Amino acid sequence: MNNNNNINYKIRRFASGSLINLFLLLVTLSCLFPLLWMFGSSLKTQATVFSDMSLIPRVLHWENYYRAWTEGNFGVYFLNSVIYTVSVVVGIVLVSSLAAYAFSRLQFPGRNFFFYMFLAAMMIPLPGSFVPLYVLMEKLHLRNTPHGYVLCLINVGLSLSIFLLKTFFDKMPKDLEDAARIDGCSKLGIWWNVALPLARPALAVIIIFNSLNVWNEYILALILFDDARFMPLQVGLATFHGEFVTQYHLLMAGVTITVIPILLIYIFMQKHIVKGLSAGAVVG
């Protein structure tokens, strides 16, 4: 009787596991299909993008990537996006880590008020801040300048980053700070030598999320920039979308070019996402 119960239990467990794996497989395929269709379409011609339903065409038109790079002026836009992404992410990491450590460990007047103000800023969508950002940049003579654009994007990413890091620092053992203080570390020394190394999982999440946001940003650049030399990579994609005709094969090649760098970053750092989001709950 016990053997029969064990067999039935194993059968139910196997069936349940198989259904879960099948569901996850279907979800994975649904996520990968748009990427495969995009890549396949980038190797077709304008006439066969919608007539050839195969994911990978028989004749591969690799020249689409060269045309997309040259006709879309991707060389300038790509370099701009790399500079903007690196500058914004570095700025967000430095400012948010310092602010979060101060909110977590230092006692000063208005600490809770300023922290809740940062949290309140998370409820304001980016389009809702376009008008004040435009007016501020205009008055500071920073509109149509790369550093004005970088400062705006740093401001956009601070609220969530400060919240994540403060939650992490609140759970960090104070004994480590006391030991560093005995060794002669200042507050900045503790932040640099103790807090930041321990916060690497949370910092990885911040880097990934903000890299995605900056790399894919489009609307704010159109508002702040008048000079095409300063435009990010996403603006280059609009080159292939005309008033009457859209060059879909070149557009898909351009989209593939824009996706590859951020996809590689995500693949190499995706293991840190869950670890970083849950790290604050297990530290200490």
C-alpha positions in Angstrom: 0.0 0.0 0.0 2.8 2.4 0.9 4.6 1.6 -2.4 1.4 2.4 -4.4 1.1 5.8 -2.5 4.7 6.6 -3.2 4.3 5.7 -6.9 1.2 7.9 -7.2 2.9 10.7 -5.4 5.9 10.5 -7.8 3.6 10.4 -10.8 1.7 13.5 -9.6 4.9 15.3 -8.8 6.4 14.4 -12.3 3.2 15.6 -14.0 3.1 18.8 -12.0 6.8 19.5 -12.8 6.2 18.7 -16.4 3.3 21.2 -16.7 5.4 23.9 -15.0 8.3 23.3 -17.3 6.0 23.3 -20.3 4.5 26.6 -19.2 8.0 28.2 -18.7 9.1 26.9 -22.1 6.1 28.6 -23.8 6.8 31.8 -21.9 10.5 31.7 -23.0 9.5 31.1 -26.7 7.0 34.0 -26.6 9.8 36.2 -25.3 12.4 35.0 -27.9 10.1 35.0 -30.9 10.1 38.8 -31.4 13.9 38.9 -31.2 14.2 36.0 -33.7 11.6 37.8 -36.0 13.5 41.0 -35.7 16.9 39.4 -36.6 15.3 37.4 -39.5 13.6 40.5 -40.9 16.9 42.4 -40.8 18.3 39.9 -43.3 15.4 40.2 -45.8 14.6 42.8 -48.5 11.9 45.4 -48.3 9.7 43.2 -50.6 10.1 40.0 -48.6 9.8 41.3 -45.0 6.1 40.6 -45.0 5.8 38.1 -47.8 8.5 35.6 -46.5 7.2 34.2 -43.3 10.3 32.2 -42.5 12.3 33.3 -39.5 15.6 33.0 -41.3 15.4 33.7 -45.1 17.2 31.6 -47.7 19.1 34.5 -49.0 20.8 36.5 -46.3 21.3 40.2 -47.0 24.0 41.1 -44.5 24.5 44.4 -46.4 21.4 45.7 -44.6 23.6 46.2 -41.5 26.1 48.3 -43.4 23.4 50.4 -45.0 21.7 50.9 -41.7 24.9 51.9 -40.0 25.9 54.4 -42.8 22.5 55.7 -43.9 21.3 56.1 -40.3 24.5 57.8 -39.2 24.8 55.2 -36.5 28.5 55.9 -36.0 27.8 59.2 -34.3 24.6 58.2 -32.6 26.2 55.0 -31.2 29.2 56.8 -29.7 26.8 59.4 -28.2 24.7 56.7 -26.6 27.8 54.9 -25.1 29.0 58.2 -23.7 25.6 59.1 -22.2 25.1 55.6 -20.8 28.5 55.4 -19.1 28.3 59.0 -17.8 24.8 58.7 -16.4 25.3 55.3 -14.8 28.6 56.4 -13.1 26.9 59.6 -11.9 23.9 57.7 -10.5 26.0 55.2 -8.7 28.2 57.9 -7.1 25.4 60.3 -6.1 22.8 57.6 -5.1 25.3 55.6 -3.0 26.5 58.7 -1.1 22.9 59.9 -0.6 21.7 56.5 0.5 24.6 56.0 2.9 23.9 59.4 4.4 20.2 58.7 4.8 20.9 55.4 6.4 23.8 56.2 8.7 24.0 59.9 9.4 21.7 62.0 11.6 20.9 65.4 10.3 17.9 67.8 10.3 15.2 66.9 7.7 16.7 63.5 6.9 13.3 61.8 6.7 11.7 64.7 4.9 14.3 64.7 2.1 14.2 60.9 1.8 10.4 60.9 1.4 10.8 63.7 -1.2 13.0 61.4 -3.2 10.4 58.6 -2.8 7.6 60.9 -3.9 9.6 61.8 -7.1 9.2 58.1 -8.1 5.5 58.7 -8.6 6.1 61.4 -11.2 6.4 59.9 -14.7 9.2 61.2 -16.9 6.8 62.9 -19.4 5.3 64.8 -16.5 8.7 66.5 -15.8 9.5 67.5 -19.4 8.2 71.1 -19.1 10.1 72.0 -15.8 13.2 70.2 -17.1 13.1 72.2 -20.3 12.6 75.5 -18.5 15.3 74.7 -16.0 17.8 73.7 -18.7 17.0 76.8 -20.7 17.5 79.1 -17.8 20.8 77.4 -16.9 21.9 77.6 -20.5 22.3 73.8 -20.6 19.7 73.0 -23.2 21.1 71.5 -26.4 24.3 70.5 -24.5 25.3 66.9 -23.8 26.1 67.6 -20.1 22.6 69.1 -19.6 21.1 65.9 -21.0 23.3 63.8 -18.8 22.3 65.8 -15.7 18.6 65.3 -16.5 19.0 61.5 -16.9 21.0 61.3 -13.6 18.1 63.1 -11.9 15.6 60.7 -13.4 17.4 57.6 -12.0 18.2 58.8 -8.5 15.0 58.1 -6.7 14.8 54.4 -7.3 18.6 54.0 -6.9 18.6 55.8 -3.5 15.7 53.7 -2.3 17.3 50.4 -3.2 20.7 51.3 -1.7 19.2 52.8 1.5 17.2 49.6 2.1 20.5 47.6 1.6 22.6 49.9 3.9 19.9 49.8 6.6 20.5 46.0 6.9 24.2 46.2 6.8 25.9 45.2 10.1 27.2 48.2 12.1 30.0 46.0 13.5 31.8 46.3 10.2 31.7 50.1 10.3 32.9 50.1 13.9 35.9 47.9 12.9 36.7 50.2 10.0 36.4 53.2 12.3 38.8 51.7 14.8 41.3 51.1 11.9 41.2 54.8 11.2 38.6 55.1 8.4 36.6 58.3 8.0 33.0 58.3 7.0 34.0 58.6 3.3 36.5 55.8 3.8 33.8 53.5 5.3 31.5 54.3 2.4 34.2 53.5 -0.1 35.9 50.5 1.6 33.0 48.9 3.4 29.6 50.0 2.1 30.2 49.9 -1.6 31.9 46.5 -1.8 29.1 44.9 0.2 26.5 46.6 -2.0 27.8 45.2 -5.2 24.6 43.1 -5.9 22.4 46.1 -5.4 24.8 48.2 -7.5 24.6 45.6 -10.3 20.8 46.0 -10.3 21.1 49.8 -10.5 23.6 49.6 -13.3 21.4 47.2 -15.4 18.2 49.1 -14.9 19.7 52.6 -15.6 21.7 51.3 -18.5 18.5 50.1 -20.1 16.7 53.4 -19.4 19.4 55.6 -20.8 20.2 53.4 -23.8 16.5 53.3 -24.9 15.8 57.0 -24.1 14.4 58.9 -27.1 11.7 61.6 -26.2 13.8 63.7 -23.8 16.6 63.9 -26.4 14.2 65.3 -29.0 13.1 67.9 -26.5 16.5 69.1 -25.3 18.5 68.8 -28.4 18.4 70.9 -31.6 21.7 69.7 -32.9 21.6 66.3 -34.6 25.3 65.7 -33.5 24.2 65.2 -29.9 21.3 62.8 -30.6 21.4 59.3 -29.1 21.2 56.0 -31.0 17.4 55.7 -30.8 17.0 58.8 -33.0 18.9 57.1 -35.8 16.1 54.6 -36.1 13.7 57.3 -37.1 15.8 57.8 -40.3 14.1 54.7 -41.8 10.6 55.7 -40.9 9.4 58.1 -43.6 6.2 59.9 -44.1 5.0 57.5 -46.8 7.4 54.6 -46.8 9.1 52.8 -43.9 12.3 50.8 -44.8 11.5 47.8 -42.6 14.5 45.8 -43.5 16.9 48.6 -42.6 14.8 49.5 -39.5 15.1 45.9 -38.2 18.8 45.9 -38.9 19.1 49.2 -36.9 17.0 47.8 -34.1 19.2 44.7 -33.9 22.3 46.9 -33.7 20.8 48.9 -30.8 19.6 45.7 -29.0 22.9 43.8 -29.1 25.0 45.9 -26.6 22.4 46.1 -23.9 21.4 42.4 -24.5 25.0 41.4 -23.9 25.2 43.5 -20.7 22.0 41.9 -19.5 23.2 38.3 -20.2 26.4 38.8 -18.3 24.8 40.5 -15.4 21.3 39.0 -15.2 22.3 36.7 -12.3 22.8 39.7 -10.1 19.2 41.0 -10.6 17.4 38.6 -8.2 20.5 38.6 -5.9 20.6 42.4 -5.7 16.8 42.9 -5.2 16.9 40.4 -2.3 20.3 41.2 -0.9 19.0 43.8 1.5 16.8 41.2 3.2 19.6 38.8 4.0 22.5 41.1 4.9 23.2 41.1 8.6 
